Amino acid sequence: MEEKIKIYIPDFIHAILLNDMEKFLFFKKNGELNKNAFINTLIVNYIERYQDENNRYDEYIKRNIYETFKTASAVQAEELSNKILSYIQLSSYHLLNSKNDVALSLKPTKETAGTIQFIQDYNLHGQSVSNYFRNMFASYAYLSQDKRERIIFKERFDRIEQAIQAKRKIYFTTPNNNRHIASPYCISGSHEELFNYLLCVANGKIYSFRINRIDHVMILKDSLVIQESQAKLFEKMVQYGPQFAIRSDQEICVHLTENGIKQFHSLYIHRPVAINIAKDETGANYYFDCSPEQVYQYFSRFGQDAFIVYPADLRDRMIQQIAKAYRMVHRLNQELEVEKENKSEKISEIMT
């Protein structure tokens, strides 16, 4: 199958697909998005699940048709089921009144040619190839991003989960061809439903790797090694945020002003979970047992409204960051003042 297939989809679905291509790092060597590679990957990894869902709907609809219309033939039931299923899809994915303004060109690869030929031969049920893939992409687009990531990197997920079940170590690479041998604990999605993370032990230390940034996963014959204390820390990571590695049981205390407390309640992305709160006359002390990195990244936006009481190394790091930001702002202000003075001098010269 050499010819390209034109697929017409609504703009809002196209935007989600483009966003996923970028977030999941589907780029050509020249930096452009590799649309064809992404679409082929989506189709071959999602077809089985998408087909199973449609088959379940189809069986349910036909069963009700036979119960309601006792004399309905198999052909009549099939035709009516296809029409009902088509309407359900169009309605569920808000496609009834949507314009298919964007055209995608799909060029089948060696890996997907057989799957696409199967779809054309057996799965269309009277609809066009373009409409079939439009509905498939709409079904995909309505999943949360972390679930879409599981589809695009299905082989990677399956291999890691197979290693976890077999209690074996894995080999994988990360950007710049960095090589790792690790004991996988689990794959966990972020609370924001954005990305999935491999939680593992490598060289005795706890790590968190974003799934779309690892590659060449291989299962090794060596048994995985995870200490009970490390397993407890992994459970904390799953609870608080898997993207932030926790390597020790360490309490963190952050003092928030009244304004800081308001910010804490309004800024929920990556917000750490407080295990205790002690109010005082100037605000409150918030206590955490999560990753220091999570606390640092979250509260670095608060400026003078958040002060890390302890541990000292984290407090010093935050102070250095605030001082660096202050110096940068001060330098920019000085440059603006110089620019204003130069403009004033030029205006004075023109006037005289």
C-alpha positions in Angstrom: 0.0 0.0 0.0 1.9 3.0 -1.3 -0.8 5.7 -1.8 -1.5 8.3 0.8 -4.8 8.5 2.6 -6.5 11.8 3.2 -8.2 12.2 6.6 -10.4 15.2 7.3 -10.8 16.1 10.9 -12.1 19.1 13.0 -9.7 21.7 14.1 -10.0 20.9 17.8 -9.0 17.3 17.3 -6.1 18.4 15.1 -4.9 20.7 17.8 -4.8 17.9 20.3 -2.9 15.6 17.9 -0.3 18.4 17.3 0.1 19.0 21.0 0.7 15.3 21.6 3.3 15.1 18.8 5.2 17.9 20.5 4.8 16.7 24.1 5.6 13.1 23.1 8.7 14.2 21.2 7.7 13.1 17.6 10.2 15.3 15.7 12.2 14.8 12.5 15.9 15.4 12.4 15.3 18.9 11.0 13.1 19.8 14.0 9.7 19.6 12.2 6.9 17.5 13.7 6.9 14.0 12.4 3.1 13.8 11.7 3.2 10.6 9.7 5.2 8.6 12.3 2.8 9.8 15.0 -0.4 9.0 13.2 0.9 5.5 12.1 1.9 4.8 15.7 -1.5 6.0 17.0 -3.4 3.7 14.6 -1.4 0.5 15.1 -1.4 0.9 18.9 -5.0 2.0 19.3 -6.8 -0.1 16.7 -7.4 -3.2 18.9 -8.8 -1.2 21.9 -10.9 1.0 19.6 -12.2 -2.0 17.8 -13.1 -3.8 21.0 -15.0 -0.8 22.3 -17.0 -0.6 19.0 -17.7 -4.4 19.1 -19.0 -4.1 22.7 -21.4 -1.3 21.6 -22.4 -3.3 18.5 -23.2 -6.4 20.5 -25.2 -4.5 23.1 -27.2 -2.6 20.4 -27.9 -5.8 18.4 -29.1 -7.6 21.5 -31.6 -4.9 22.2 -32.7 -4.8 18.6 -33.5 -8.5 18.6 -35.3 -8.2 22.0 -37.4 -5.2 20.7 -37.9 -6.4 17.1 -38.4 -10.1 17.2 -38.6 -10.5 13.5 -35.5 -8.5 12.7 -33.0 -10.3 10.4 -29.3 -10.3 10.9 -28.8 -7.9 8.0 -31.4 -5.5 9.3 -29.9 -5.6 12.8 -26.4 -5.0 11.4 -27.5 -2.0 9.4 -29.5 -0.5 12.2 -26.6 -1.1 14.7 -24.2 0.6 12.4 -26.4 3.7 12.1 -27.0 3.9 15.9 -23.3 3.4 16.6 -22.3 6.1 14.1 -24.7 8.5 15.8 -23.4 7.7 19.3 -19.8 8.4 18.1 -20.7 11.7 16.4 -22.7 12.8 19.5 -20.1 11.6 22.1 -17.2 13.3 20.4 -19.1 16.5 19.5 -18.7 15.8 15.7 -22.4 16.3 14.7 -22.0 20.0 13.9 -18.2 20.1 13.5 -16.6 21.0 10.3 -13.8 18.7 9.1 -11.6 21.6 8.1 -8.1 20.1 8.5 -6.7 17.5 6.1 -4.1 15.0 7.3 -2.1 12.9 4.9 -1.4 9.3 6.1 1.2 7.3 4.3 1.2 3.7 5.6 4.5 2.2 6.7 5.6 -1.4 6.5 4.5 -1.8 10.1 1.0 -0.3 9.6 0.1 -1.3 6.0 -1.4 -4.6 7.0 -3.5 -3.0 9.8 -4.8 -0.2 7.6 -5.7 -2.8 4.9 -7.6 -4.8 7.5 -9.5 -1.7 8.5 -10.5 -0.9 4.9 -11.5 -4.5 4.2 -13.5 -5.3 7.4 -14.1 -2.3 9.7 -15.7 0.4 7.6 -19.3 -0.9 7.7 -20.4 1.6 5.0 -18.5 4.6 6.2 -15.6 6.2 4.4 -11.9 5.6 5.4 -11.6 9.3 6.3 -14.7 9.1 8.6 -13.4 5.9 10.3 -10.1 7.5 11.2 -11.7 10.8 12.2 -13.9 8.9 14.7 -10.9 6.9 15.9 -8.8 10.1 16.4 -11.8 11.7 18.2 -12.0 8.7 20.5 -8.3 9.0 21.3 -8.5 12.8 21.7 -11.2 12.5 24.4 -8.9 10.5 26.7 -6.7 12.3 29.3 -3.2 13.1 28.1 -1.6 10.4 30.4 -3.9 7.7 28.9 -3.0 8.9 25.4 0.6 8.6 26.3 0.0 5.0 27.3 -1.4 4.4 23.8 1.5 6.0 21.9 4.1 4.3 23.9 2.2 1.0 24.3 5.2 -1.3 23.6 7.3 0.6 26.1 4.6 0.3 28.8 4.0 -3.3 28.1 7.6 -4.3 28.3 8.2 -2.4 31.6 5.1 -3.9 33.2 6.1 -7.3 32.0 9.5 -6.9 33.8 7.7 -5.7 36.9 5.5 -8.8 36.9 8.5 -11.1 36.3 10.5 -9.2 39.0 13.4 -8.5 36.5 15.7 -5.6 36.0 15.5 -3.6 32.8 17.9 -1.8 30.5 16.9 1.5 28.8 18.4 4.6 27.4 17.6 8.3 27.9 18.4 11.4 25.8 22.0 11.8 24.7 22.2 7.9 24.7 22.7 7.7 28.5 22.4 4.0 29.4 20.7 2.7 32.6 20.1 -0.6 34.3 17.3 -0.4 36.9 14.9 -2.3 39.1 11.4 -1.0 38.1 8.9 -0.5 40.9 5.9 0.8 39.0 4.6 3.2 36.3 2.6 6.1 37.8 0.7 8.9 36.1 1.0 12.4 37.4 -2.0 13.8 39.4 -2.5 16.4 36.7 -3.1 13.5 34.2 -0.3 14.8 31.9 2.6 12.4 31.9 3.6 8.9 33.1 6.7 8.1 35.1 8.8 5.0 35.6 9.7 4.8 39.3 12.8 2.7 39.7 16.1 2.0 41.6 19.4 2.4 39.8 22.8 2.1 41.5 21.0 1.9 44.8 19.2 5.3 44.3 15.6 6.1 43.7 14.8 7.7 40.3 11.8 9.0 38.4 11.9 8.9 34.5 9.3 10.3 32.2 8.2 7.4 30.0 8.3 9.4 26.7 12.0 10.2 27.4 13.2 6.6 27.7 13.8 4.2 24.9 15.2 0.8 23.9 13.7 -0.9 26.9 15.0 -4.5 27.3 14.2 -7.0 30.1 17.3 -8.5 31.7 17.7 -11.9 33.4 18.8 -10.3 36.7 16.2 -10.2 39.5 15.2 -6.7 40.6 16.4 -5.4 43.9 14.2 -2.9 45.8 14.5 -2.5 49.6 11.4 -2.3 51.8 12.4 1.3 52.8 12.6 2.2 49.1 9.2 0.7 48.4 7.7 2.9 51.1 9.3 6.0 49.5 7.9 5.0 46.1 4.4 4.8 47.6 4.9 8.4 48.9 5.9 9.4 45.4 2.8 7.9 43.9 0.7 9.7 46.6 2.4 13.1 46.3 3.7 13.3 42.7 5.6 10.6 40.9 7.7 13.2 38.9 9.6 14.1 42.1 12.0 11.6 43.5 11.9 11.1 47.3 15.2 9.5 48.6 14.8 9.9 52.4 12.2 10.4 55.1 12.7 14.1 55.8 10.3 16.6 57.2 10.2 20.0 55.5 8.8 23.1 57.2 7.7 26.2 55.1 6.4 29.4 56.7 3.7 31.1 54.6 2.5 34.7 55.1 -1.3 35.4 54.8 -0.7 36.2 51.1 1.3 33.0 50.8 -1.5 30.9 52.2 -3.9 32.4 49.6 -1.4 31.5 46.8 -1.1 28.0 48.2 -4.9 27.5 48.0 -5.1 28.9 44.4 -2.0 27.3 42.8 -2.7 23.6 42.6 -0.3 22.4 39.9 2.4 20.3 41.6 1.2 21.6 45.0 2.7 19.4 47.8 0.3 17.9 50.4 0.8 19.3 53.9 0.9 16.7 56.7 0.4 19.4 59.3 -0.4 23.1 59.6 0.4 25.3 62.6 -1.0 28.9 62.4 0.7 31.9 64.1 0.2 35.6 64.1 2.1 36.2 60.8 0.7 33.3 58.8 1.3 29.5 59.3 4.0 26.8 59.2 3.2 24.1 56.7 4.9 20.7 57.2 5.6 18.3 54.3 7.2 14.9 53.9 7.4 14.9 50.1 10.4 15.5 47.8 12.5 18.6 48.5 12.6 19.2 44.8 8.8 19.5 44.7 8.8 22.0 47.5 11.5 24.0 45.9 9.9 24.1 42.5 6.4 24.9 43.9 7.4 27.6 46.4 10.0 29.3 44.3 7.1 31.3 42.8 6.0 32.7 46.2 9.0 35.1 46.7 8.9 36.8 50.2 5.6 35.0 51.0 7.3 31.7 51.6 10.3 31.0 53.8 11.8 27.5 54.2 12.4 27.0 57.9 14.2 23.7 57.5 16.1 21.7 56.2 18.9 24.2 56.0 20.3 23.1 52.6 16.9 23.6 51.0 16.5 26.9 52.7 19.9 28.1 51.5 19.1 26.9 47.9 15.8 28.9 47.9 17.6 32.0 49.3 20.2 31.8 46.6 17.5 31.5 43.9 15.6 34.6 45.3 18.9 36.5 45.4 19.7 35.6 41.9 16.2 36.7 40.7 16.6 40.0 42.6 20.0 40.7 41.0 18.6 39.9 37.5 15.6 42.3 38.1 18.0 45.0 39.5 20.2 44.7 36.4 17.3 44.9 34.1 16.0 48.0 35.9 19.4 49.6 35.6 19.5 48.9 31.9 16.1 50.4 31.4 17.2 53.6 33.3 20.2 53.9 31.1 18.0 53.5 28.0 15.7 56.2 29.3 18.5 58.6 29.9 19.9 58.0 26.4 16.5 58.6 24.9 16.1 61.8 26.9 19.6 63.0 25.8 18.7 62.4 22.1 15.4 64.3 22.5 17.2 67.2 24.1 19.7 67.3 21.2 16.9 67.4 18.7 15.1 70.1 20.6 18.2 72.3 20.7 
